[in-house]
Amino acid sequence: MPYRSSPQSGGRVRLARGASPWLLPTVAAATVSLVKSRRSGRWAAVAVPTTALAAGMLWFFRDPEREIGQGRLISPADGVVQSITPWHDGRVRVAIFMSPLNVHVNRAPVAATVASVEHIPGGYVPAFDKESENNERVVWHFSSELGDIEMVQIAGAVARRIVPYVPQGCKVEQGDRIGLIRFGSRVDVYLPEGIEPAVEVGTRTTAGVTRLDRD
């Protein structure tokens, strides 16, 4: 089933699916060290960094509700537009760099059927490096009213795991949560031929909110 967004934020912030392998051990370690620190000063020295790490993990894996934006194509990622590149087939690639401080959950840029989800092994150089073109990535194709929309989740130096939420054949609404890149990295969206970008290099984007196409 699609992982749907609520149209009303209500101020709630949930935790991202796929965070457990990182989050649970750090929270458990922080809890144990805090309990033991009440009886031993040595454990207090352990409790400080473990609690800070657990708090950081909770922040990294936050997944806030969003009021979904308007537009034919909306941003799938929180971050900053790193490059806008005309492609050989007439499309335009919009590359969005995600820092470790951004929300890591990615959203569907368009209402569509997921035509394919392909995992491609690769390296883990920093996502802002040109060599990141050869990094591990997940390539999505969405069958939409605009035609085929390609989106690529790219792992970086820290992000070593991409977690898709929805399988091939699944229908998604624009702004639905579709996957997670742990600890940031990069997401590329290919605008179909004839669609001009409404963003520019340096534009800050919000997943599910920022419009990518220009009228």
N, C-alpha and C positions, 0 to 999 in steps of 0.2 A: 504493500500500500504506500502511496506517496506520503512523504513526511511534510504535512501541511502547516502553513503559517496561520496564526490567528490574526484576523484583521484588526483586533484591538490589542494594543500592547499592554495596557493595564499596569505598566511599570514592572512587570515580572521579568526576571532573567533566569533562564533555564541553563542547564549544563549540556554541552554538546554530546551527541551520541558518538561513541568511539573514543571517549576520553578515559574510560575506566583503566586500561593498562598502565597509564601514566598517573592518573589521579588517585586511585585507590591505595597503592603502596605508600605514596607520600603522605596522604591523610592518615593512614594507619600508623606510620612512623611518628608523625607529629602527635597523634593522640597518645600513643604509648609513652613517648618522651615527656609529654606534659604531665601525665599521671605520675610517672616515676620521679619527676622533678620535685614533687611535693615532699618526697622523702629523702632525696639526695641532691646535693648541690652539683654533683658531677653531671647528673642528668639535665640540670638546668642549662648547662652549656650546650647540650645536644638539642634541647627543646627549641632554643632560639632559631637556629638555621633550619631545622625540620619544619617548624611552624611557618617560617617565612617562605620556604619552598612550597608548602601546601597551599598557602594563600596565593602565591604566584600561579600555581596550577589552576586554582579556582578561577582566577582572573583570565588566564590564557584560554580556558575552555568554556568561557561564558557564551551563551547563545541567546541573545535578547530577541524578543518579539519585534517585528517591524511592521509599520504601515507601508504596504507595498506601493511603490511608485508607479507613475504612468509613463507609457512609451512602448514602442514596438519591441525594443530591446532594453533591458535594464542590467545594471552591473551585477555579476555573480559573486563579487568579492569586495570586502572592505580593503582599502589600500590607497595607493597612489598610482596614477597612470604613468608607467615607465616609458612606453614608446607607442607610437601609432605608425604602422607600417603598411603601405600599399602592397598587396600580395600579387603574385604572378598571374592569378586567375581572375583579377578584378575585385577581389574582396579586400577588406582592410582589417589588419590585425591590431586589436587594442590589448596591450599587455599591462596587467595590473600587478604591481609589486605589493605583497603582503608582509608587513614586519611582524615580529613576534608579539607586538603589542596590539595588533589588530584582532578582531573576531575571526576565527579560523573556519567557520562554517560557510560553505558556498551555496549559492541559490541559483535556481533555474533562470536564465536570462529571458526566457520566452515560454509561453504556454505551448506544449508540444507533447509528442510521444518520443520516448527515448529510443532512438533507432539503434544505437550501439554504445557500449562502454568498454573501452579497450585499455588494459594495463600494459605499459611498455617499460621494461627494465632500463636502467641507465645509471648515470653518476649522481653526485650530490654536491656539485659546486654551488657557490652562492647564486641565488636566483637573479641578481642584478648583473652577473657575469654573462658575457656572450656565449660562453661554453655551456651555459645552462640549457641551451637548446637540446643537449644530449642527456639531460637529467632524466631520472625516473619520472614518469608522467602517466596520467590517465586521460585518454582522449574520448570526449563525448560527442555524439552527433544527435541532434534533436530534429525530428521531422515536424515542421511547423507550417503555419500559413505563409510564412516568409520563405519557405523552402528549407533546405538543410542548413542548420546552424551548428557550427563546430565550436566547442569549448575545450580547452586543455588545462588540466590541473598539473602544475609542475612542482616537484619536490626540490628543496634547496639544501644548503649545508646542514641546517638543523632539522628541517622537516624530513623525516625518513619513512613516513607512512602516510599514504593517501587512502581515505576510507570512503568509498562510494556508498550512498544510502539507498539508491534505487537501481533496479536492474533494467536490462534491455526489455523493451515492450511496455514499460510502465508509463502511464500518462501523468504529466506534471502540469501544475498551474504556474504561471509566471510568479517568481518569488519563492516557490517551494524550496525547502532545504533539500539538497541533493548529495552533499558530501562534505568531507572534512579533510583539510590538510593540517596535520599536527605541526604547530609552531610556525605557521606562516609559509611563505614562498611566493609563487606567482600563478596567476590565472590569465590565460589568453582567450579572447573572444574574437571570432572572425565575423565581421559585419558583411552581409551579402552585398554583391555588386549593386551599385546604385544607391546604397544607404551611406550617408555621410555621418561621421562621428560628431556627437554633441559635446564631447570632452576634448581636452588637449593634454599634452604632456605636463605633469605636475598637478592635474586635477585630483582631488581627494574623492574617492568613491565610497559609497555605502551599499553593501550587498542588499539587493531587493528594493532599493530606493532610487539610486542615481540613474538617470536616463542616459543611455549610450548613443541613441540615434537622433539625428536632427531631422525636423520636418522638411 
